[in-house]
Amino acid sequence: MSTFDLSTSPPGKICIIDHVKDLLSPDTISNRLRDLGFVPGESVKIIAFGPFGANPIAVQIGSTRFALRRNEAARVIIRADK
């Protein structure tokens, strides 16, 4: 199954989190995303993109919504839900 990053997902499509990638060592942003619930197996969907360069990106995990910068969302690797 192919994976892609959350920043490229179309709005409304429900996807499954595969992993959060670390760009640095340690990567405090990736660690914070995992602390917030961006963990493997969770479903996630993009609610909307912001008006200026698609920033921020509104995403939903369960009943919780977050606003992520595009570079933060790019760390979240997802796969399409069946």
N, C-alpha and C positions, 0 to 999 in steps of 0.2 A: 504494500500500500504506500502510495507516495505521500510525502510530507511537504509542507510549505509553512511560511511564517504568518502569524496572525495579521500582520499589517497588510497582507495581500488578499485576505478573505473578503468576499462580497458581503454587504450588510444583510442580516437576517439568516444567513446560513449557519446552521449548528454544526460545530466541529468538535473534535476530541483533542485535548492537549496530549501531545506525545512527550515533550520535555521542554524545559527552559534552558537555553544554551548560555554558557558563560563566555563573555567576550574578553574578560580580564581575569586575573587570578590574584586575589579574590574579586568577584564581581558583585558589588553590593546591590546593584539594581536587580540582577537576576535573583539574588538571595531574597530580596524584598518581595519580588513577584511571587516566589514560592511561598513565602510567609503569608501572603495575601490570599492564597488558594489556587494559584496557577500551578497545579500539580498534575502529573500524568493520570489520564483516565477521566478527568473532569470535562464536562461539556462547556463550551464557550461559544458566544456569538457576538458579532459586531452589531451594535445598535445603530450607530451613525458615525459619519466622519465630520470633522470640523470644517469650517468654510475656507480656511487659509492653508493650502497645501495639505489638506486632509489631516490637519492637526487641531485638536487632539482626536483620538479615536475613542468613542464610547463603546465599551464592551460589557457583557453580562456573563457572570458565572453564577448559576442558580438564581437566586433573587437579588444578588448584589451586583451593582453597576460600578464600573471604574472608568475614569478618563485616563488614557495612556498616551504618551507621546509616541510618535511613529517609531522612533528608535527603540523604545521600550517594548512595544508590541512585536517588533521584529525579532526579539529574543525568544518569544513564545512560539515554539514549533508545534504545528497542529496537523491533523489528518482529517479527512472528511468523515462525517458520521455515515453509517450505513444507510 
